[in-house]
Every structure is written in C-alpha cells, then in structure tokens.
Amino acid sequence: MTNSVHVTTSFIAVYLTFRRSPYFAAAYAANDVVLILLWILASMEESRYISVVVCFAAFLAGDVYGYVSWRRMKLRQQRAM
C-alpha cells in the first residue's frame, strides 16, 4: 500500500514538473513524507537506515523551500503587472 502511495506521489510530482506547475514542489514534499515514513519503519528494524531518513528530511526541507519560493515569485510577478 505505502509503495503504491510512493509511486503515485512520484508520478504526480513529475507530471506537475512537466506542466510547470508551482505545485510540483508540494507534490515532491508529499512524496518525501511518504518516503520518510517508509524509511522510519525500516529503521525500526535496522538502525543503519536512520541516515536515509535524515537525507529525505533534507529533501523535504528543500521541497518546502521550493514551494514557498515559487509562491513568492508568483506574487512578485503579479504585482509587477
């Protein structure tokens, strides 16, 4: 089930990137949350996977920053018109 969610969020993120939608970063952030949860479950059995959780947490921070940046850029462009 969770792997299906991961594939679905990945597909949506790629599609939105292709369409140049500002929501692409939100979709990647959702995908990162799914992956973080999956790797947390894996790290409960094998502690060496914690580094992967940290990695995806960094990706999540970057995706949230990207979404916020797109929103700010959109507002600046609307004000300039």
N, C-alpha and C positions, 0 to 999 in steps of 0.2 A: 504494500500500500504506500509506504513512505517513498519507495523508489519511484513509484508512479507519479507521486506529487513532485518529486525532484525533476523528473523528465518533463512533466507538464510545465512547471515554472521555468525551466530552462528554455523550452520551446517558446513560451510566451515572451520571455526576455529577448531572445534572438529575434523573434518576429517584430517586437516593438523597436528594437535597434534598427532593423531593416527599414521599418516605416519612419524612422527618425522621430519617434515619439518621445517626449520628455519623460514619459512613464517607464521607459526602459530600465532606468536605474532602480525604480521601485520594484520592478519585477525581478531584477537581479538580487535586490535586497531580500525579497521573499524567498528566492532560491537559496540564498546564503543562510537564512534562518532554518530552512529545511535541512540543509547540509550540516549546520551546527548541531541540530537535534540528532541527526543520524550519527554524527561522529561522537557526540556525548554518550549516546547509547553504546557505541563501540568501545569508547574509552572506559566505560564501567567494567568491561571485561578485560581490557588490555590498556594499561595506563600510558603506554607509549603513544597512543593516539591523541593525547591531550594537545600536543603541538599542532595537530591538524585543526583542532577546534579553535586554537588561537589564530591560526592562519585564516580560517574562514571568518572569524570575528573581525580581523583586519580588513578582509574583503567587504564585509558588511559595513564597516565604518566608511570605506571608500565609496561604496554604492550610495549610502545615505548622503554623503557629501556631494556626490554627483547629482543626485536628485535635487538637493537644495540649491546647488549652483545653477542647474537648468532653470529652476523656478525663478531665481533672482535675475538671470539673464533675460528670461521672458518678460518679466516686469520692467526691466530697463528698456527693452526694445519697444514695449507698448507705450512707455512714457515718451520715448524719442519721436514717436509718430505724431 
